[in-house]
Amino acid sequence: MNVALIAHCSMIVYTTFKDRKSINPIVFYSICVAAITLSNILLIFEVNNNNISLYYYIIPAHIDQATLIWCIGNAFIFIGFDLMKNKSLPPVDVEIKSERALKNIFYLILVICLRHFVISDSILGSFSKIFNITSSIGILFFARIWGKTGAKQYRNYTLILFVLQTISAFLFSFLRLELISPSICLFIGYQVGKNDIRSLFSYRIIPYLIGLVIFSQVFVFFGQNRSQFDAGLDRIDQLTSASIATDQVSDKGGVTDRMANLAQITNVVELVDKKGFYDGRASEPLLLALIPRVLWPEKPTIALGAWFAVEIGQGMKTDTWYNNSINMTIQGNLFLDFGWIGLCIGCMFAGMLLALLWNSTRFHNSIYNITGILFGGYLLVICLTGLGADLQILITFIFYYCAFFIIKKIA
């Protein structure tokens, strides 16, 4: 296990520093992987000291194999991206240079940011996810123009959207990543506008690090006192009402604690030991995602995380939904279904797909490339936050690519 971790960390360092001017998803993913790996190491120390709280369901006997699955999976994601780093799917870039058009886009995103105060996400359904992405990446779009041009107009656009989105996330996305995603998008957009990742290692990063520390403390405080808050918690109430086990998972731990993923992967190994490889059964629901809801309005919701929680005995079905959801990770999902060979091939395919999609955005070609920046910014943010909870993220990638490709053709 130690050899695997050392090799893994070496690959992360090499990927991040081999081209310090490169700003692409694999660099951001390597940063996230480094943070998760550190969290996993801290979790192992907790296990060895019998001091487990948040991930009480971890299976210590499978830690070595779970670590190997995590490390090998990431290695093949890096390899897949490198194989396709100069290849692309048909581009999805659409440029808008008119100041009037950019102002209208700002007003549109402003309305999207304010939607929470008028209408519930439960009414919007799947569109709420699109709106969440648009409002966050809208910050990135204008931050990039600001970073490139230094124009006060775009600085004001960026800061207005940033403040509104942060307030909205605080009120309506309690204890979720949305609390910090506006800061991430502002940071990424501005640095991309400067087009030099070396600024990550300068004094300019200090305000963001301070903000991250403050966020982590707020995150812990909210986690410990969530029961005292009423506004914006309908979804949380649904998730925590039916099981004490869920409260144990939800109410404890800070940002670093929650980043660890060894507990999930050890349970994947346990399932394989008990039932053998699932030979695709765990991922079968993803086939439903290929059928548009327009053609099948009653299509059931795909929830691999809820299924996995039930499968490992950490969740149960309630009257309205499930009381818990646990991500099995892309690596765990592939290993559960297809074993070591599937893990290697599947992760390499994920890396290749990521490279093809990224290059299709033509992200660096123009600061006015709105569709490319929206889609590319989404890929950057997803990679910075872990590349998804399971294989469902790959279907989502393809869906968004198709949507932006249609927009490109119409434009």
Order of alpha helices (4+ residues) and beta strands (2+ residues): alpha-alpha-alpha-alpha-alpha-alpha-alpha-alpha-alpha-alpha-alpha-alpha-alpha-alpha-alpha-alpha-alpha-alpha
